[in-house]
Amino acid sequence: MPKPGIKDGKSTNELTIEIAFSAPLFNDTSQERSNSIKRRNHVLTRPNDNPRPTMTNTNDTLIARQGSIVPTLFIGLGGVGSRIVDRIASRARHLPNWDSQLRPLTAFLSIDTDDQDQHRLKYIPDGNRINIAGFDKAKVIEGYRRSKDVQALQWLDPAYQPRGGFKQGAGQIRVESRLAYFYYSSNIRQRLNDVVDNLLQPGVTWRQSDPPKFNVYLYCSLAGGTGSGSFLSVAYLLNRVIRDHHWQPRVMGNLLLSTLLTDKVGPELHRDIHANTYAALKELEHLTKLDYAQVKQEGREFEPFLYFRDENRRGDGDERAILKVNQRPFFMGYLFDRAPHMDLPNAERIVADAAYLQTFSPIIERLGSELDNYEKRLEELTRFPGDLKNVGLGYAKHFGAFGAVAMVLPGKDLLEYCALRFAAQALRRQITFGLDEGAADDDRTRALARYAVNYGDPKFLRLSDVAREKKINDAFVSSVQEMARQDEREELTDGVWYQLAESVDEGPVTGLDGNGQPIRGESLIESIEKQLDNRCRDLLNKVSIKERAFVFHREGCNQYVELVSRLSEDIRSARVLVDEGVKGLEMAAREGEAVLDLRLDPIQERYLALRLLERCENSWLPAAEQATEKAKTHDINNPKVKERLERELFQLLQTTAAKKGLFGRDTAFDAARNEAQEYYRRVAAAARNTFEAEVRLRQLRELTRYLRDRSRQYARLATRMDTLVRDLDAGAERLRRGEDVVVPPYELRVEVFETLAEPRTRIWDRVYERLFIANGRHIATFDRKVLAGTIAEQLKPVVTEDGAVRNKTDEQTVGDLRRAMLKLGRERLADTIFGSGDQPGLDLIAGLDLEARIRLEPDLRPGETLGNDAIGNYREQKFRALAQLAGVLARVNTTEAQAEDDGVVVNRTRLLIHGLGETEGRGANAFLERLESVLSVDGRQVKPQSWPDPHLAIVHDVDHPIPLYYFGPVVDEIENAYLEAASDDRRAYFLHTDKNWEKALPNLNPRRSEITVGWALMAMARGLIAGVVLRRKDTWTWLPREDSESDPLGGNLSMALYKLARMHAHKELREAFDERLQTAEEGMSDNARMALKEAWIQHIRDLLSDMGRQEISGELTREDMLDRPVLRTLLGVLRGEVAIPEGGLGFQ
């Protein structure tokens, strides 16, 4: 983005500034208003009357006095004006009392001939964008001429042929803009009526109604067609609509000269845009003079001007169809030009910002009060310099120029930056455990840095998915254990991390044994292991495998087969029961019921799950697999076991049963039976062991699968969180660089916490570190309990509309965490910036002091401290940068012009609006005194005025009331271009919007007008002597030819002189008059000429004497009052006492 450059090489940066208070539309400048505005929810004064402003909280609302806000309309004409108003609207919505008070009393409107430009507007409501381009101008004009529409033909050039078809824009042709406006004026009037109705709707108690003032701020460029051609019509229509509502309009014109737009068009069009500007200014001057008594006394009490089309009065016989105006269009007109003290790369933004600062602050009412003080001086036109000061019409003085710059501590943007940094660091500390270059330099941070994951490291990115997930989860576990160790080292046994690790790994301490050693309760891992065992036991308790006794004798050894069969049946039945029952255990394990039933917060759950996974993979699962394999070696399904149980032992029983023992004893059989009994029992026990091992193994496998899935989810979430963290960090950096903004940036400002050296850089990172991280502040900033609770709340499952509970998606989790952490950051950090209660917050003084320390302390030698002098010198550098930007946004020649003694008294006020009262312990008086001293340059008297925003100081300059010729370019390049264009006979259109003005309006340069008046005076003097100028029947006339009818000049001498001056503007008339004088003079002798000269001198002296006597007796007429200064000057010309400016006629 281009940066405003100061001519000595310094430049401002992209500006971001906030308005935390607004009294934009207050009309009460009394002490009552000052006392009533008490800074929203903060108290500005204590009971001991010691002012101590507190900072502006982002949620505060300005409480204005009832009935104190003036309804206000901002209206932009054309592309330039509309963009300016759109920018003002974008700012206004950030005002703290916008929604509560200002919105129903403020409106923004655009009128343009280019709908594409209007589509680009963002903040002017669609319903308030009036487009006046959608019609065929050629056909409309043809219709006006065919129907002899008196309202249109009164001003329309009879020879003008517009561009055919439907065209965007006005093509830099002023009359096309007026035609478009005129065509749509009925609709425009209705829309303005609707807007005014809306602003005046009943029930708005904030609106001021006594007096019933209504402010309108009109913005446009005079260079193109749209604004330049319709601004006067719109101004008069606004006045009428508001008066029709019985309110008092105050319409302020804000007009951009073509000199600001030469870089927007090619050099070949510079003459055209300058000519448009000068023509518009001539018309503005012409209509503004209607308010001056001198003009009214000369007989011009009104001017025909069709500022809207009255559909009900279009007939030739209706005299009311021709509207007339009898007052100036604008209460005051402010012009904008290239500033003399700096370049303006983006004039629209700079003008919009200056206008906004002027309007939405106490400045506007201060200006109104000053203009009231100058009211007497605004009743008379300016005087010509020198001997002609009392002759002819001068110029109107209802014009001015202003500019506004700011010194700002951008609190809202700084808070958002800090909140973004806070959110990123909090998530990094709690979830991602990634690298944090901005963390505090302490033991805890250094220890954690060893385990941090660099998610952007190419080596990390080249790892497999499994390896990356393991690295992320290992880093989490190690970080939690390290933070628990740090808690223990700091004796924070109630610390979040210590209690987390203790509850999972060891169990809480429940007491001490006899030796003073801690007795611990059950850890969460032990609790889960016990729960798993209990569930397995519940299932296995349902298994019944009987160990039947062998009581048969040798004769019944075949019973063994039956007993084995029964055992096999028991085992088969048990298999069915276990296989069915284990499914429930598997499902419970697969869904992590043992973990979820603990209802832990997500951080605890993550740590527990990862530690459980570690226990499962390293201990429980291998042990279960080993137990299962061991059990299977004795299981009946083992072929060897089955062979021995079913065949070998039965054969042994049969063999021993067939043999007779010694003395009839069955010793061998009994031994075989016992052996079979023992093996039978071992097989039954092995079956139970197998079932138990298999159930536990299957349960642990599903639990491990669940834990692995969760670990992958945690790793993915950490990766997503790292993306979020990076996005938060990037967002903070964009804010710091000015690429993103919270409050729209100002183009011209000096910002606290921004360097002056180019490229200007915001040092917000170091401010954040000083305010919230350094010297142990990070402990309070990142309260671990608060962070864990906030994060846990956002990671909880959600209940759907149908009552089901489900986990959030990753996207939903990321979005919720972002919002929650930013909200928490704003809440925790706001008081440090804006102040609250006992916390003073930052103001310009504290901000500049902190900036000085941040910038200067690194250069100090060891042991050296920064003194007040160094801080004061640093402040002064910022003050001087502010002074370099300050000034009116136009080249105004007030000093040189005032030396001409033209009757203009210029108010060159420099207002300093600030929120720095006698702040306790901050040296506000010394700060303000030095600031005012630096700003007191170029003869500007600085007038301070307080307001409640301690983050913003406005320097506002104004030069008013002044005539248009005080603007250098108006009487230089703009006028020259107009004169060149006016003399171009090839032009297809008039420069002026009214055919009656094309040749009739005087120019704006008093030097050129002085020549014209001088010519008229000399022509009058020579004409009197030569008999070319005559007075017949109370009318001044002149004889174009010796034998012709006389041509009237006027009923009094001043009107005759004015008529002669207008003849001077017509080359052919001027040359004809000069030739007529020369011919008449050549026919006279010198003696005759001298005799007539002396006769006229005596006659004029007699007339002046008569006027003196009539004045004493109170019989002097208005005509005599107008003629007397002309007679005196004419007497001086005849006597040779008045010097005629160069270009006047010679007098013989």
Number of C-alpha atoms within 10 A of each C-alpha: 9 11 16 22 17 17 12 9 8 16 22 23 27 18 20 25 27 23 24 25 25 23 24 22 25 24 22 18 13 8 8 10 16 13 10 12 17 19 23 19 14 19 14 19 14 10 6 6 8 13 16 17 27 28 29 31 21 16 10 16 21 23 17 20 20 13 16 19 25 26 26 25 22 24 26 28 29 31 25 25 29 30 26 29 30 26 22 26 22 16 23 24 15 18 23 23 22 17 13 13 21 24 15 18 23 23 21 21 26 28 25 30 27 20 18 13 16 22 10 11 19 13 18 24 14 13 9 16 21 20 20 25 24 16 16 15 21 15 14 15 21 12 12 15 15 9 11 15 17 20 25 20 15 17 20 22 18 11 10 15 15 19 13 11 12 12 15 16 25 26 14 20 24 27 27 26 28 29 25 25 28 23 20 19 22 15 16 20 18 12 17 19 17 13 18 22 14 14 21 18 12 9 7 14 13 21 26 22 17 11 10 13 21 25 20 24 21 28 29 28 31 34 32 28 26 35 33 32 34 28 28 22 18 25 21 20 20 24 19 17 19 21 13 11 13 11 19 17 21 19 23 19 23 25 25 27 28 28 21 20 22 16 11 10 10 8 10 8 13 21 22 22 28 28 28 30 30 31 31 24 20 19 19 19 24 19 21 23 27 21 20 20 15 18 17 14 13 16 11 14 17 16 15 14 19 21 25 23 21 16 11 8 16 19 16 13 9 11 11 13 19 21 16 14 16 17 17 20 28 25 17 21 24 24 23 25 25 21 19 15 18 20 16 23 17 15 22 24 21 21 27 24 25 26 21 22 26 24 20 21 20 23 21 19 20 16 17 14 14 15 18 12 11 16 12 9 17 21 16 21 22 22 20 23 19 14 15 21 19 18 25 24 21 24 23 27 29 24 23 26 25 24 26 27 28 28 22 25 27 23 29 25 23 23 24 23 28 27 25 27 23 26 28 27 24 23 23 21 23 18 22 30 28 27 20 17 9 13 16 19 13 11 10 15 14 12 14 22 17 13 20 22 22 17 19 11 9 9 9 16 13 10 12 10 14 11 13 20 20 15 17 27 24 18 20 29 18 17 23 24 19 20 21 22 18 18 19 16 11 10 11 15 15 11 17 18 26 22 19 21 25 18 20 22 18 15 20 19 15 11 11 11 10 7 6 8 10 13 14 16 15 18 18 21 20 16 17 18 15 13 13 20 13 12 18 20 14 12 19 20 8 12 18 14 20 13 18 14 12 16 13 13 14 19 10 12 20 14 16 23 14 11 17 16 13 16 22 19 13 19 24 14 15 20 16 12 16 19 14 12 17 21 14 14 23 20 14 18 23 20 16 19 15 17 21 11 9 12 11 14 16 19 21 21 18 22 22 23 24 21 20 26 22 15 15 19 16 11 12 20 21 15 16 22 18 14 18 20 15 15 21 20 16 22 24 24 15 11 12 13 19 16 13 16 20 18 13 14 20 20 14 17 25 19 14 20 22 11 13 13 13 8 6 8 10 17 14 17 23 17 14 21 25 16 14 22 21 15 17 26 17 16 25 24 18 19 26 21 20 22 26 21 23 22 26 27 22 20 27 24 21 20 29 24 17 20 26 18 13 18 21 19 15 24 24 17 18 25 19 17 25 24 15 21 24 14 15 22 19 15 18 25 18 14 21 22 17 20 11 16 19 19 20 21 20 24 28 29 25 28 26 29 25 18 17 19 10 11 11 15 15 19 17 22 17 17 18 20 17 14 17 21 20 16 13 12 14 15 13 11 18 20 13 17 12 12 19 21 14 15 24 16 15 21 21 17 14 13 12 9 7 6 8 9 12 11 12 16 11 15 11 13 19 19 13 17 22 23 13 16 22 22 15 18 24 20 12 16 20 24 20 16 25 22 20 16 10 8 13 19 21 22 28 23 21 15 20 22 20 19 23 20 17 16 15 14 13 9 10 10 8 7 5 9 10 13 9 10 9 13 17 16 12 18 20 16 13 20 19 15 19 23 19 20 25 25 25 27 27 26 20 24 14 21 10 9 18 16 11 14 14 19 19 23 16 19 19 20 19 28 23 23 22 22 23 28 20 16 18 12 7 15 14 16 13 12 16 18 11 15 20 20 12 18 23 15 13 7 10 16 16 21 14 14 16 15 22 25 23 26 28 27 23 26 29 24 26 22 24 26 26 27 23 27 22 24 22 17 23 24 19 12 17 24 21 17 20 22 16 12 19 18 10 10 8 8 10 11 17 21 25 27 25 20 19 14 17 15 15 12 16 19 23 24 16 22 16 16 21 25 19 26 27 26 24 25 28 20 26 22 21 26 22 18 25 23 17 24 24 20 17 12 8 9 14 20 20 24 19 18 16 12 7 9 11 17 13 17 21 18 16 17 22 24 19 22 25 21 15 24 24 19 20 21 17 13 10 11 15 19 13 15 22 16 14 19 23 14 15 18 19 10 10 13 10 12 9 11 17 14 13 16 19 14 13 18 19 13 13 17 15 12 14 19 12 13 19 15 12 14 14 9 9 9 12 15 12 10 16 21 14 20 20 20 19 20 21 15 19 23 21 15 22 20 12 12 12 16 13 21 19 14 12 18 17 11 12 10
